[in-house]
Amino acid sequence: MRHAWLLLLFATLVPVQAHAEILDRIAVTVGPTVVTESELMQQIRLIAVQNGQPPDLSKTNMRLVAGKMVEQILIRREIQANRYMSLEASNPEPLMEGIRKRYADAAAYQAALTEYGITEDELKKQLQWQMTLLAFVDVRFRPGVQVPEADIHEYFEKQYIPEWKKTHTGTPPGFEESKAEVENSITADIADHALDRWLGQTRTQTQILFRREVFQ
């Protein structure tokens, strides 16, 4: 269904006597935009704290997350170029509160952030961007989507009811009762597929380079 994704910046070289010491390697370039290895690691830690799991620092996951970061850069450019909405409009506090509630108290929550090596402000910005991303998909790809009644019926019978029975007991809800939810799910799927097609096309128009030494 819907996923959620994110960020960017640049590498720093500091002269040390007769040579330059690389403090932060470039991981990916997206046109003129650079993602450093430290930013990639930070993104992995942010995803881990959201999921309540240890950071996955495998090369496979690094490559996967780097690919998502490329997508975020392309989407952010589209938002800025066409002014779909303010990037600061979304309020992430409800999502923040959901993460805080996973911990026994404020001290345990802060200890977890320290363990992951991130700040609350960084987590807040991450969640805010994810909310902006979902809003962008709704504004950019959902308008004009019309779902035929027959497709809603088919989805209800072949997907919605079987999934409902996996987590519920008793009599399943009727079609009319579930129609709006089913239609929304179908519309969201269509919008997500449209986003994927747009990203695929946009990637072919952008020079993207993954640095081999970071991912192997």
Residue pairs with C-beta under 8 A, 6 or more apart in sequence:
1 185
1 188
1 189
1 192
2 134
2 137
2 188
2 192
3 192
4 130
4 133
4 134
5 68
5 69
5 71
5 72
5 75
5 130
5 133
6 43
6 46
6 68
6 69
6 72
6 126
6 129
6 130
7 35
7 39
7 42
7 43
7 69
7 72
7 126
7 129
8 30
8 33
8 34
8 35
8 39
8 69
8 72
8 73
8 76
9 34
9 35
9 36
9 39
10 26
10 34
10 36
11 22
11 23
11 24
11 25
11 26
11 34
11 36
12 23
12 24
13 20
13 21
13 22
13 23
14 20
14 21
14 23
15 21
24 36
24 37
24 38
25 36
25 37
25 211
25 213
25 214
26 34
26 35
26 36
26 37
26 211
26 214
27 35
27 36
27 37
27 39
27 40
27 66
27 210
27 211
27 214
27 215
28 34
28 35
28 40
28 66
28 69
28 70
28 208
28 209
28 210
28 211
29 35
29 207
29 208
29 209
30 70
30 73
30 74
30 206
30 207
30 208
31 206
31 207
31 208
33 73
35 66
35 69
35 70
35 73
37 214
39 69
40 62
40 65
40 66
40 69
40 214
41 55
41 57
42 117
42 118
42 122
43 65
43 69
44 55
44 56
44 57
44 61
44 62
44 65
45 55
45 116
45 117
45 118
46 116
46 118
46 122
46 123
46 126
47 55
47 65
48 54
48 55
48 56
48 116
49 99
49 112
49 113
49 116
49 118
49 123
50 99
50 123
50 126
50 127
52 102
55 116
59 215
59 216
62 214
62 215
63 210
63 215
66 210
66 215
70 203
70 208
71 199
72 129
72 133
74 199
74 202
74 203
74 206
75 133
75 136
75 199
76 87
78 84
78 136
78 140
78 202
79 85
79 87
79 132
79 136
80 87
84 136
84 139
84 140
85 132
85 135
85 136
85 139
87 129
87 132
88 128
89 132
89 135
90 128
90 131
90 132
90 135
91 128
91 131
92 124
92 127
92 128
92 131
95 127
95 130
95 131
96 120
96 123
96 124
96 127
99 109
99 123
100 106
100 109
102 109
103 109
103 112
110 120
113 119
113 120
113 123
137 191
137 192
137 195
138 191
140 195
140 198
141 190
141 191
141 192
141 194
141 195
141 198
142 187
142 188
142 190
142 191
145 187
145 190
145 191
147 183
147 186
147 187
147 190
151 186
152 179
152 182
152 183
152 186
153 175
155 182
155 185
155 186
156 175
156 178
156 179
156 182
160 178
160 181
160 182
160 185
161 172
164 172
164 173
165 172
